[in-house]
Amino acid sequence: DQQVKQNSPSLSVQEGRISILNCDYTNSMFDYFLWYKKYPAEGPTFLISISSIKDKNEDGRFTVFLNKSAKHLSLHIVPSQPGDSAVYFCAARYGNNRLAFGKGNQVVVIP
Amino acid sequence: DTGVSQNPRHKITKRGQNVTFRCDPISEHNRLYWYRQTLGQGPEFLTYFQNEAQLEKSRLLSDRFSAERPKGSFSTLEIQRTEQGDSAMYLCASSSQLGGLRDEKLFFGSGTQLSVL
């Protein structure tokens, strides 16, 4: 069963505009949510995280929003840059620092 | 380079053969994880070590799979009698848990891409 869901597999956005990625989850026991970025032939790279007791975390161009009542989080990238073109995975932590991942969203930033 | 290192990067094997992958975690990290990623999917948890102890195994890890982490440093993942369904990217990750603090970030290696013919 897919505990972390990412819909809209791909997203194209103009350079300088905002990219918004969405993620839904089902397990209320998740205590941390993370976003990872992945380039082809490389492993996922940590981007930003948020604790389940917070509703927003910001790091430079990246902001993650958490709506616990809706079991929904989103990642905002502003402004989008061509180097942001990658696959983005939403992940949720449970148990002994295990992560459950979504299927990923392909982001293409058009120069 | 102080990141997570995985070898080999690519492995092509024939069905029925055994393969072994190696992972060298970030040196101060005491936790090590193996994940598997197939095309179009996110990484899926396989197993987890704290120091040299293997503390958890996913049901995805069949009897043909075995992982070790002797001396709590590098780890190996062996697949015996490979099947075509084993074709995937095998990812290793590490994290630290020092002084009771839990670091939620996992640092991943570049993975080993396995192709079973």
Interface residues (C-beta under 8 A of the other chain):
Chain A: V4 Y32 L34 Y36 A41 E42 G43 P44 T45 F46 S49 F89 A91 R93 G95 N96 N97 R98 L99 A100 F101 G102 K103 G104
Chain B: V4 Q6 R31 Y33 G40 Q41 G42 P43 E44 F45 Y48 Q50 L55 E56 L91 A93 S95 Q97 R102 D103 E104 K105 L106 F107 F108 G109 S110 G111 Q113
